Amino acid sequence: MSPHTSSMQRLTQLLLAILAVGVWGLSLRPYLPIAAAAAKSPSATPTASFDTITVQRINVADADGTTRLVIANSARLPGAIIHGKEYPRSINDAAGVLFLDTSQRILSNTKSLG
């Protein structure tokens, strides 16, 4: 056995050992307390990026749950909301966007007719 073959075998064994440690580390990562604490951290905000999202309605709300913005198709768009009470819409085939203030009154709306 030449010295070159022996050093290649040692290098191969070292690389396999590093690979094995890496695989074990990745497989045990969800169970480590450090990873669990980082995942529960309030500063860790999940984000995502999409090319297309298909929904029937989107509600944007404050931290306390107060709805501030509604984007909806014609079937899911709410009626007029005045002082927290919803009144029926006069145009039922319009999709749109509703902007609501702190009293749940409509500040502005944009409707697409047709």
C-alpha positions as semicolon CSV with decimal commas, in nm:
position;residue;x (nm);y (nm);z (nm)
1;M;0,000;0,000;0,000
2;S;0,152;0,332;-0,106
3;P;0,162;0,639;0,121
4;H;-0,064;0,818;-0,124
5;T;-0,336;0,548;-0,093
6;S;-0,314;0,555;0,287
7;S;-0,357;0,933;0,301
8;M;-0,651;0,912;0,059
9;Q;-0,817;0,651;0,282
10;R;-0,767;0,870;0,589
11;L;-0,911;1,170;0,405
12;T;-1,208;0,963;0,286
13;Q;-1,273;0,838;0,641
14;L;-1,247;1,193;0,777
15;L;-1,493;1,325;0,519
16;L;-1,735;1,039;0,590
17;A;-1,711;1,110;0,964
18;I;-1,784;1,481;0,906
19;L;-2,078;1,387;0,683
20;A;-2,215;1,150;0,947
21;V;-2,188;1,416;1,220
22;G;-2,361;1,667;0,993
23;V;-2,646;1,431;0,913
24;W;-2,695;1,348;1,281
25;G;-2,684;1,717;1,368
26;L;-2,950;1,800;1,112
27;S;-3,172;1,511;1,218
28;L;-3,148;1,604;1,588
29;R;-3,182;1,980;1,538
30;P;-3,561;1,994;1,599
31;Y;-3,510;1,822;1,935
32;L;-3,237;2,050;2,067
33;P;-3,347;2,303;2,332
34;I;-3,163;2,589;2,162
35;A;-3,352;2,540;1,837
36;A;-3,684;2,510;2,021
37;A;-3,620;2,833;2,216
38;A;-3,528;3,019;1,898
39;A;-3,842;2,898;1,723
40;K;-4,062;3,022;2,010
41;S;-3,889;3,358;2,022
42;P;-4,131;3,650;1,963
43;S;-3,873;3,821;1,745
44;A;-3,882;3,532;1,498
45;T;-4,150;3,648;1,255
46;P;-4,242;3,398;0,986
47;T;-4,238;3,541;0,637
48;A;-4,331;3,395;0,303
49;S;-4,321;3,500;-0,059
50;F;-4,571;3,394;-0,324
51;D;-4,618;3,465;-0,692
52;T;-4,996;3,416;-0,678
53;I;-5,240;3,375;-0,390
54;T;-5,601;3,283;-0,464
55;V;-5,849;3,360;-0,186
56;Q;-6,209;3,469;-0,153
57;R;-6,153;3,716;0,131
58;I;-5,864;3,876;0,320
59;N;-5,910;4,051;0,657
60;V;-5,631;4,270;0,793
61;A;-5,667;4,323;1,168
62;D;-5,493;4,505;1,454
63;A;-5,322;4,310;1,732
64;D;-5,645;4,327;1,934
65;G;-5,845;4,168;1,650
66;T;-6,013;4,486;1,522
67;T;-6,066;4,455;1,147
68;R;-5,906;4,744;0,957
69;L;-5,919;4,630;0,595
70;V;-6,131;4,381;0,401
71;I;-6,052;4,267;0,047
72;A;-6,317;4,032;-0,086
73;N;-6,497;3,891;-0,386
74;S;-6,863;3,981;-0,442
75;A;-6,997;3,688;-0,239
76;R;-6,772;3,753;0,064
77;L;-6,769;4,136;0,076
78;P;-6,956;4,255;0,387
79;G;-7,224;4,518;0,381
80;A;-7,180;4,863;0,527
81;I;-7,041;4,845;0,881
82;I;-7,153;5,141;1,092
83;H;-7,067;5,149;1,464
84;G;-6,993;4,777;1,453
85;K;-7,327;4,681;1,296
86;E;-7,342;4,543;0,943
87;Y;-7,610;4,661;0,702
88;P;-7,696;4,483;0,372
89;R;-7,529;4,599;0,052
90;S;-7,735;4,756;-0,223
91;I;-7,504;4,616;-0,494
92;N;-7,451;4,243;-0,446
93;D;-7,238;4,162;-0,749
94;A;-6,941;4,388;-0,666
95;A;-6,604;4,283;-0,529
96;G;-6,406;4,545;-0,342
97;V;-6,187;4,681;-0,065
98;L;-6,319;4,828;0,262
99;F;-6,107;5,049;0,490
100;L;-6,241;5,065;0,848
101;D;-6,162;5,315;1,128
102;T;-6,139;5,250;1,504
103;S;-6,519;5,267;1,536
104;Q;-6,558;5,004;1,262
105;R;-6,700;5,268;1,025
106;I;-6,614;5,248;0,658
107;L;-6,354;5,514;0,578
108;S;-6,336;5,438;0,210
109;N;-6,433;5,164;-0,026
110;T;-6,338;5,067;-0,374
111;K;-6,574;4,841;-0,562
112;S;-6,530;4,679;-0,899
113;L;-6,864;4,656;-1,072
114;G;-6,942;4,384;-1,315
